[in-house]
């Protein structure tokens, strides 16, 4: 017997009562709703029980989305350069170029190309969308160190010389963060959010920040990746203090 609307609502209430985060409940609902929608479209069931069940609302501002501050990222950059090329590589690729952990792990030496005089990284991004990301000059040394005069092979390698997978990228980022004195666990996606947050913080237009993140919608960049928090980096006290400092020098 096909589930009814009441069954779906009862199920949602049950998993909510288990203490699951609202975003987790919404993700569970999305999967179930997709299955029933497809089954109805294929005429496997007479009615879709999820049709009139509202998706659990997720308040983005209440979700925990970690980001590395500008000072913390500067510390990670400094420390990573003393640890090795692969440590420096994951920090630069995540925090400057905004790459995802999976994208980093799939990079090869052949991904580094020259396009109209620019060094670029060419790869398949999320959703199998081709991406061509320019490597800015401050990041160029780190990428060249990863290539290391090789003609082929994985761009990022573990200490044993094997290709990094997504889990390895996580471990390297966390190791650098710990070495930099950051006590909380830092993920590669926190570095990606740092790239977007920094771009918006220094005045990069939203459209260009969206292109950096390779988001389809600008509101994704703004709502989920602009994590300026309490605005310490942009607080007006910096400008006021800087103004008066010129008289004391």
Phi and psi in degrees as a GROMACS rama.xvg file:
@    title "Ramachandran Plot"
@    xaxis  label "Phi"
@    yaxis  label "Psi"
@TYPE xy
-70.9037  146.246  UNK-2
-65.8969  153.304  UNK-3
-105.756  171.67  UNK-4
-57.609  -40.2949  UNK-5
-62.434  -37.0804  UNK-6
-63.0538  -42.7685  UNK-7
-65.1095  -44.3763  UNK-8
-64.9529  -39.1506  UNK-9
-65.0181  -41.2559  UNK-10
-63.4294  -42.5286  UNK-11
-62.6112  -39.7516  UNK-12
-65.596  -38.0517  UNK-13
-65.8036  -44.9389  UNK-14
-73.5488  -26.0591  UNK-15
-68.3363  -38.8267  UNK-16
-68.0652  -16.729  UNK-17
-75.8759  -5.31812  UNK-18
90.5219  12.9837  UNK-19
-67.3666  147.001  UNK-20
-62.9912  150.922  UNK-21
-58.6784  -38.3169  UNK-22
-65.1159  -35.7257  UNK-23
-67.2267  -43.1368  UNK-24
-60.6264  -43.3757  UNK-25
-63.047  -38.8892  UNK-26
-65.8241  -40.5348  UNK-27
-61.2387  -43.7285  UNK-28
-61.6362  -42.081  UNK-29
-57.6945  -41.9367  UNK-30
-64.8189  -49.2094  UNK-31
-63.7565  -43.5535  UNK-32
-62.6367  -36.7069  UNK-33
-65.6664  -40.8988  UNK-34
-63.762  -46.6546  UNK-35
-67.8921  -36.4387  UNK-36
-62.7576  -44.7682  UNK-37
-65.5197  -41.4046  UNK-38
-62.2616  -37.6482  UNK-39
-70.2481  -40.8524  UNK-40
-64.3261  -32.6314  UNK-41
-87.7787  6.594  UNK-42
60.4737  31.9355  UNK-43
-84.3152  -23.9072  UNK-44
-132.348  154.946  UNK-45
-77.1405  -35.075  UNK-46
-141.578  153.36  UNK-47
-94.1  111.823  UNK-48
-69.3903  -14.1755  UNK-49
-91.9856  -4.07361  UNK-50
-57.6519  -41.2625  UNK-51
-108.811  18.395  UNK-52
-98.1218  119.974  UNK-53
-69.9778  137.16  UNK-54
-66.9917  133.698  UNK-55
-53.6351  127.483  UNK-56
-74.8963  133.69  UNK-57
-112.747  120.277  UNK-58
-88.2578  107.027  UNK-59
-58.548  -35.5338  UNK-60
-68.4102  -18.1824  UNK-61
-93.5559  -8.23103  UNK-62
-78.5682  144.233  UNK-63
-83.7289  112.42  UNK-64
-127.728  103.268  UNK-65
-71.2418  148.394  UNK-66
-145.311  148.892  UNK-67
-94.3103  130.78  UNK-68
-71.1997  167.343  UNK-69
-60.1603  -42.4564  UNK-70
-68.2299  -38.876  UNK-71
-65.7117  -40.7604  UNK-72
-66.9627  -38.3014  UNK-73
-61.4047  -38.6624  UNK-74
-66.5406  -40.7773  UNK-75
-63.8236  -39.57  UNK-76
-60.8735  -46.681  UNK-77
-63.2493  -46.7582  UNK-78
-66.9978  -42.1456  UNK-79
-61.0601  -32.689  UNK-80
-67.4149  -24.138  UNK-81
-88.1731  -14.6148  UNK-82
-89.1248  -31.3272  UNK-83
148.854  164.389  UNK-84
-64.7174  -33.5077  UNK-85
-74.1912  -36.0746  UNK-86
-64.0154  -45.5258  UNK-87
-64.9601  -34.6506  UNK-88
-63.8096  -47.3171  UNK-89
-66.2991  -33.6962  UNK-90
-68.5069  -44.5512  UNK-91
-68.0862  -45.2807  UNK-92
-63.7596  -36.459  UNK-93
-82.1643  -47.3189  UNK-94
-87.0856  -24.2759  UNK-95
-101.856  -39.3482  UNK-96
-101.115  -11.4148  UNK-97
72.1939  29.2699  UNK-98
-79.6098  150.335  UNK-99
-80.5092  160.942  UNK-100
-59.6743  -43.9734  UNK-101
-63.7258  -39.8836  UNK-102
-64.4715  -40.423  UNK-103
-61.2526  -45.2345  UNK-104
-67.4658  -23.6633  UNK-105
-92.5428  -2.16969  UNK-106
-68.758  142.253  UNK-107
-122.704  166.32  UNK-108
-57.108  -36.1175  UNK-109
-66.9555  -13.9706  UNK-110
-70.3009  -21.2519  UNK-111
-85.9957  116.712  UNK-112
-134.817  168.725  UNK-113
-108.565  123.108  UNK-114
-128.631  112.665  UNK-115
51.5493  39.5608  UNK-116
89.0981  -7.23731  UNK-117
-99.7539  140.064  UNK-118
-77.9977  131.848  UNK-119
-133.216  159.557  UNK-120
-109.918  125.065  UNK-121
-117.489  124.524  UNK-122
-159.302  173.011  UNK-123
-94.6938  118.438  UNK-124
-86.0881  -168.318  UNK-125
-58.8676  136.122  UNK-126
76.9658  19.093  UNK-127
56.5846  39.1594  UNK-128
-98.7186  122.525  UNK-129
-61.346  139.52  UNK-130
-129.703  141.125  UNK-131
-129.901  106.638  UNK-132
-111.217  121.675  UNK-133
-68.2063  144.764  UNK-134
-97.8647  108.851  UNK-135
-67.0628  158.172  UNK-136
-54.8158  -43.4806  UNK-137
-62.9304  -19.6555  UNK-138
-98.9845  -6.88721  UNK-139
-65.9351  -41.655  UNK-140
-61.4922  -39.454  UNK-141
-64.9527  -40.8173  UNK-142
-69.5672  -40.5828  UNK-143
-63.5686  -36.4182  UNK-144
-65.9254  -32.0608  UNK-145
-69.4774  -37.7056  UNK-146
-66.6409  -47.0677  UNK-147
53.1481  48.4045  UNK-148
62.1672  16.2384  UNK-149
-87.5519  153.332  UNK-150
-100.062  -16.9335  UNK-151
-158.558  174.451  UNK-152
108.485  173.031  UNK-153
-66.6446  141.49  UNK-154
-71.4862  -42.5314  UNK-155
-102.567  129.838  UNK-156
-128.628  147.782  UNK-157
-77.7121  177.229  UNK-158
-61.3709  -26.962  UNK-159
-83.3759  -5.20756  UNK-160
94.6469  -2.57663  UNK-161
-83.376  162.532  UNK-162
-67.6924  138.594  UNK-163
-70.9237  139.73  UNK-164
-103.105  -177.59  UNK-165
-59.9163  -39.07  UNK-166
-65.8872  -38.5004  UNK-167
-63.5151  -39.1062  UNK-168
-60.5525  -43.3446  UNK-169
-58.0179  -46.3927  UNK-170
-63.7063  -40.9422  UNK-171
-66.6671  -40.995  UNK-172
-63.7255  -44.8741  UNK-173
-65.6303  -35.88  UNK-174
-65.1224  -42.938  UNK-175
-65.3101  -42.845  UNK-176
-60.6233  -43.0923  UNK-177
-64.2792  -40.0876  UNK-178
-66.3318  -28.7321  UNK-179
-82.6259  0.582548  UNK-180
87.5097  13.625  UNK-181
-87.8799  115.044  UNK-182
-76.8576  -33.0702  UNK-183
-75.9706  163.252  UNK-184
-80.2716  123.167  UNK-185
-105.178  130.836  UNK-186
-103.199  162.037  UNK-187
-58.1934  -32.5588  UNK-188
-71.3448  -25.42  UNK-189
-65.0188  -36.7793  UNK-190
-66.3125  -39.2584  UNK-191
-62.5246  -42.311  UNK-192
-64.6927  -34.1265  UNK-193
-61.3564  -40.6809  UNK-194
-60.694  -45.311  UNK-195
-68.1961  -44.9831  UNK-196
-61.8717  -43.258  UNK-197
-63.9377  -41.909  UNK-198
-58.073  -47.8046  UNK-199
-69.6754  -33.1608  UNK-200
-66.7228  -35.5916  UNK-201
-92.8447  8.26937  UNK-202
96.6486  11.82  UNK-203
-66.1993  131.385  UNK-204
-55.9608  145.95  UNK-205
-54.8781  -39.8848  UNK-206
-59.8972  -41.1507  UNK-207
-73  -35.3208  UNK-208
-64.5839  -36.8945  UNK-209
-63.2889  -41.0698  UNK-210
-65.6808  -37.3784  UNK-211
-60.3934  -43.318  UNK-212
-80.4394  -15.6324  UNK-213
59.8661  44.6999  UNK-214
-91.2081  145.194  UNK-215
-73.3705  -32.53  UNK-216
-119.979  137.085  UNK-217
-67.4008  -30.4349  UNK-218
-69.0474  -22.7667  UNK-219
-64.7196  -44.1266  UNK-220
-62.1089  -43.702  UNK-221
-74.4336  -44.5709  UNK-222
-82.9023  -35.5892  UNK-223
-102.734  -18.3797  UNK-224
-119.331  -11.1184  UNK-225
-88.9809  92.5896  UNK-226
-112.534  60.341  UNK-227
-75.2126  -10.4671  UNK-228
59.838  -124.447  UNK-229
-87.0832  6.96936  UNK-230
70.6607  29.51  UNK-231
-60.8243  -38.0047  UNK-232
-69.4362  -28.6404  UNK-233
-106.082  9.16748  UNK-234
-61.8974  139.579  UNK-235
-63.5278  -17.5765  UNK-236
-61.0018  -29.3716  UNK-237
-63.3263  -44.7757  UNK-238
-68.3074  -40.3931  UNK-239
-63.6749  -47.2993  UNK-240
-63.092  -39.0058  UNK-241
-64.2171  -36.0418  UNK-242
-63.9299  -47.0292  UNK-243
-75.3031  -21.9448  UNK-244
-63.2107  -28.9232  UNK-245
-67.8313  -24.0094  UNK-246
-84.4657  -19.4169  UNK-247
-94.1525  -9.1531  UNK-248
